[in-house]
Amino acid sequence: MKDSQKIFNIRVTPHAKQNKVVENDGILRVYTTVAPENGHANNAVVELLAEYFDVPKSRITILKGLTGRNKVVTVD
C-alpha cells in the first residue's frame, strides 16, 4: 500500500433526495439519487467521493462491498 493511500468505511444510501457526502463518527455517508442496479450506484459513489476529496475518479477504488451498502474504499 502506498503512503498516500487512505482507506475509508462508507455507508451508501441509494434513492436519496439529493447527492451528498456527510462525515459522521469517522464513517462517510454517501447519499445518491441513483438506483442500485447494474453498478450505477457504485459509479455515482465514485463520482461523489472524487468530488468530495477533490481527486480524479481514477484515484477512488471500491475494495469491498460492491453489492452492499457498506463499502471500503481507497483514495490514492
N, C-alpha and C positions, 0 to 999 in steps of 0.2 A: 504494500500500500504506500502511496506517495505521501510525503509530509504535508502537502497542501490539501489532501483529500479529507473531507469531513463526512461523517455518517449521521443521518437523521432518521428518527422514527416519525412517521407521519400517519395521520388518520384522514381518510378521504370521505367526503360526503357528496355523493353524486345527486343530481336533480335538485341542486340548491337554487335559491332565488337569484344569487349572483356569484360571480367568480371572485374568490378572495383567499388569502393565506393569513392565518392567525396563529401566533405562538402562544401556547398555554401550558404552563408547568413543564417546560422542556420538550413538549411534543408539538409539532407543527400540525395544524388542522388545515386541510385544503378543501375548500368548497368549490364545486364545479357544477355548472348548469348542464353538463353533458351526461348522457345516459351511459351506464357501464356495459356497453355492448361492443364487441369486436375490437377491444383495446382503445376505443375512442376516449374513455375517461382517463386512461393512463397517459395518452398523448396530451390531453388537456392538463393533467397534473404536471407533466414535464414542462409544458409551456408556462404554467403559472409559477412553478418553482424557479425556472430560469429568469423570469421577470422579477420575482421576489429577491433572488440573490444577485441579480444583475450580471448574469453569466450567459453564454450561449447554451442553447438546448443540448448540444452535443456533450456538454460537461455534466449533465444530470443523468444518472443511471439508477434504475429501479433494481435493487439487488434481490429483494424478497417481497412477496405479496402481490404478484401480478394479477391475481384473480380475487383478491380480498380488499377490504377497506383499510386494513393495517399494512403499511408498507415500510420497507427500509430502503432509503435512497442514499446515494453518494453524490457529493458535489466536488468536482475536481477544481 
